[in-house]
Amino acid sequence: MSSGAEMSSMVTVLADLQTRILASAEELAGGPWDDVAVDLYEVDRTLRMTMRRLEKVARNLP
């Protein structure tokens, strides 16, 4: 597997994880676990930034 393809594969895995984390945050938001939801939203934002960076890296690799 080329480096670019491997990075793209990692983005796919992170996208699945990000979707699951966001779903958990939405489920917990507004209830007694709202503080946990806030932390999960931060993780979501961080993962989205990470995915954008990896996509950029993947575009620049063979």
Steps between C-alpha positions, in 0.01 A plus 500: 500500500636841411542761769220715355260206492593409856430856618164494322420174676583663833267789419220250438558334837508838675181607323321193637630573849402866471145403401469269799639759742265768367202266540601433860539872569157575358346224709657635821445871433242679710484236769687420816804404292516832314857561617606176334318606182697826497825303520385269221417800280857618554630157399277523192653836403850366552431195286359715220817712504711185500308358204546821301873492568529133400299565183746775411794267566337224291455739205871582507622139509520250215 
